[in-house]
Amino acid sequence: MAKEACELAPVFPHMSGRPVPDDLAIVVSKVSHNYGERKAVDNLSLDVRSGEIFVFLGPNGSGKTTLFRVLSTLIPLESGNVSILGHCLQRETTAIRSKLGVVFQAPSLDKKLTVAENLTHQGRLYGMSGAELSERTQEMLEALGIVERAADLVETLSGGMRRRVELAKGMLHRPQLLLMDEPSTGLDPGARADLWQYLRRVKEDQGVTILLTTHLLEEAERADRIAIMHQGQLVALDTPTALQASVGGDSINIRTEQPAELAQAIRTRFDCEATELDGTVRLEQTEGHQWISRLVEAFPNEIQTITLGKPTLEDVFIDCTGHRYMNAE
């Protein structure tokens, strides 16, 4: 019945009337969401493939959390179409929820209960009981390295340990799709590395599709594919390597007292693109190391510092939006 419902739903424009392919876990088509007069998500369309780790990357206010709330069925779909695991979001919310694991940015644990008690209550919400629940709880405690803390009250745990328990809750009922909102919030580098090691293992061993939001550029680089969002719109979508390769050259950044004037002088002298951005002059050039000497020789008195780097996700964001990442809100 689920497949029929999806076929009868409004057609996704890029599907040409066909059912949603099995290799797509999520299909988002022309989705918009407003808060009053503010457009949080603006006519967004994308696909998430089954069995991949997919990241929504963007600064605060980019729309990624609103889209997360729509996909996790927390808020209703205002406009557009969404298919999740072969079910239409508009019609089959209950069927979708049974297949989702969700880890929210805000803590959802009961701090006055033990780790094991939190998992037990979560399992019962999904109709689990008896030996099945006990076995599954033990599996998750072992998988996330928290067996020794099972009898401890959650309020006694560190932030990293609490995040492990949150993840254990989300994975307890063996979801096909795991949604995580800013999962690394409050985690130190070691705990963050442990989290990603577990996500990779779940993806490879169980075929779980993982979708998460983050504002951390270095975290997004671990994904299979990244959707970069800015002011409610999708501005780029590809693998981390492909996105960085799209920049078109090495990144050269120059600090100077008069950036607008120096940028114009570079354009005139070398007939190349140079932009002034937040008080610096920025260029993208292949063989960037050769440009360092040219620029310093041409403008020895104007250049205070000059740096060269390979393209990063911030460079991709700048190319797509014209703003530095942390100044984009």
Residue pairs with C-beta under 8 A, 6 or more apart in sequence:
2 86
2 87
2 92
2 95
3 19
3 86
5 87
5 88
5 91
5 92
6 19
6 20
6 83
6 86
6 87
6 88
7 19
9 81
9 83
9 88
9 90
9 91
10 81
11 17
12 20
12 27
12 29
12 81
12 83
13 29
13 30
13 45
14 29
14 45
15 27
20 27
20 83
20 86
22 50
22 86
23 49
23 50
24 47
24 48
24 49
24 50
24 83
25 48
25 49
25 50
25 51
25 52
25 84
25 85
25 176
25 177
25 209
26 47
26 48
26 71
26 82
26 83
26 84
26 85
26 177
26 209
26 211
27 47
27 48
27 81
27 82
27 83
28 44
28 45
28 46
28 47
28 67
28 71
28 80
28 81
28 82
29 45
29 80
29 81
29 82
30 43
30 44
30 45
30 79
30 80
30 81
31 41
31 43
31 44
31 45
31 67
31 70
31 77
31 79
31 80
31 81
31 82
32 39
32 41
32 42
32 43
32 44
32 78
32 79
32 80
33 39
33 40
33 41
33 63
33 66
33 67
33 70
33 75
33 77
33 78
33 79
34 40
34 78
35 66
39 232
40 63
40 66
40 232
41 63
41 66
41 67
41 70
41 232
42 63
42 231
42 232
42 233
43 80
43 233
44 63
44 67
44 80
44 229
44 232
44 233
44 234
45 80
45 234
46 227
46 234
46 237
48 54
48 209
48 211
49 209
49 224
49 225
50 207
50 209
51 203
51 207
51 208
51 209
52 203
52 209
52 210
52 224
52 225
53 199
53 200
53 203
53 210
53 211
53 212
53 222
53 223
53 224
53 225
54 209
54 210
54 211
54 212
54 223
54 224
54 225
54 226
54 227
55 211
55 212
55 213
55 214
55 219
55 220
55 222
55 223
55 225
55 226
55 227
56 64
56 67
56 68
56 211
56 212
56 213
56 214
56 227
56 229
57 64
57 213
57 214
57 215
57 217
57 220
57 226
57 227
57 228
57 229
57 313
58 64
58 213
58 215
58 228
58 229
58 230
58 328
59 215
59 230
59 325
59 326
59 328
59 329
60 215
60 329
61 231
61 329
62 229
62 230
62 231
62 232
62 328
62 329
63 229
63 231
63 232
63 233
64 213
64 229
65 105
65 181
65 182
65 213
66 75
66 232
67 213
67 229
68 179
68 181
68 211
68 213
69 75
70 76
70 77
70 82
70 89
71 82
71 84
71 89
71 179
71 211
72 100
72 102
72 179
73 89
73 93
73 96
73 97
73 100
77 89
77 90
81 88
81 89
81 90
82 88
82 89
82 90
83 89
84 96
84 99
84 100
84 177
85 96
85 99
85 176
85 177
87 95
87 96
87 99
89 96
98 126
98 173
99 175
99 176
99 177
100 175
100 176
100 177
100 178
100 179
101 170
101 171
101 172
101 173
101 175
101 177
101 178
101 179
101 208
102 170
102 178
102 179
102 180
103 166
103 167
103 169
103 170
103 178
103 179
103 180
103 181
103 183
104 166
104 181
105 181
105 182
105 183
105 185
107 162
107 166
108 166
108 169
109 118
109 154
109 162
109 165
109 166
109 169
110 117
110 118
110 121
110 154
111 153
111 154
111 155
112 153
112 154
112 155
113 121
113 153
113 154
114 150
114 151
114 152
114 153
114 154
115 141
115 146
115 149
115 150
115 151
115 152
115 154
115 157
115 165
116 137
116 141
116 150
116 151
118 154
118 165
118 169
119 137
119 140
119 141
119 165
119 168
119 169
119 172
120 133
120 137
122 169
122 172
122 173
123 129
123 133
123 136
123 137
123 172
123 173
124 133
126 172
126 173
128 136
128 172
128 173
136 172
136 173
136 174
137 172
138 147
140 168
140 171
140 172
141 147
141 150
141 168
143 168
143 171
143 198
144 164
144 165
144 167
144 168
144 198
145 164
145 194
146 161
146 164
146 165
146 168
149 157
149 161
154 162
154 165
157 165
159 186
159 187
159 191
160 187
160 188
160 190
160 191
160 194
163 183
163 186
163 187
163 191
163 195
164 194
164 195
167 180
167 183
167 195
167 198
170 178
170 180
171 178
171 202
171 208
174 206
175 208
176 208
176 209
177 208
177 209
177 210
177 211
178 199
178 202
178 208
178 209
178 210
178 211
179 211
179 212
180 210
180 211
180 212
180 213
181 212
181 213
182 212
182 213
182 214
182 215
183 195
183 212
183 214
184 192
184 195
184 214
184 216
184 219
187 195
192 219
196 219
196 222
199 210
202 208
202 210
203 209
203 210
212 223
214 220
217 312
217 313
217 314
217 325
220 226
220 240
220 313
221 240
221 313
223 240
224 239
225 237
225 238
225 239
226 236
226 237
226 238
226 239
226 240
226 243
226 313
227 234
227 236
227 237
228 234
228 235
228 236
228 237
228 243
228 313
228 316
228 317
228 320
229 235
230 317
230 320
230 321
230 323
230 328
235 317
235 320
235 321
236 243
236 246
236 316
236 317
236 320
238 246
240 313
243 313
243 316
244 310
244 311
244 312
244 313
244 315
244 316
245 311
246 316
246 319
247 284
247 311
247 315
247 316
247 319
248 284
248 286
249 284
249 285
249 286
249 288
249 311
250 284
250 285
250 286
250 287
250 288
250 289
250 291
250 308
250 309
250 310
250 311
251 282
251 283
251 284
251 288
251 308
251 309
251 310
251 311
251 312
251 315
252 282
252 283
252 284
252 285
252 288
252 291
252 292
252 295
252 306
252 307
252 308
253 280
253 281
253 282
253 306
253 307
253 309
254 262
254 280
254 281
254 282
254 283
254 295
254 303
254 304
254 305
254 306
254 307
255 279
255 280
255 303
255 304
255 305
255 306
256 262
256 280
256 281
256 302
256 303
256 304
257 302
257 304
258 302
259 276
259 279
259 280
259 281
260 276
261 302
262 274
262 276
262 281
262 299
262 302
262 303
263 274
263 275
263 276
263 281
264 274
265 299
265 302
266 272
266 274
266 281
266 283
266 295
266 298
266 299
267 273
267 274
269 298
270 294
270 298
272 283
272 285
273 283
273 284
274 281
274 282
274 283
275 281
275 282
275 283
276 282
277 318
277 322
277 323
277 324
278 324
278 327
282 318
283 291
284 311
284 315
284 319
285 291
288 308
289 308
292 306
292 308
295 303
295 306
296 303
296 306
313 325
314 324
314 325
317 323
317 324
317 325
317 328
318 324
318 325
321 328
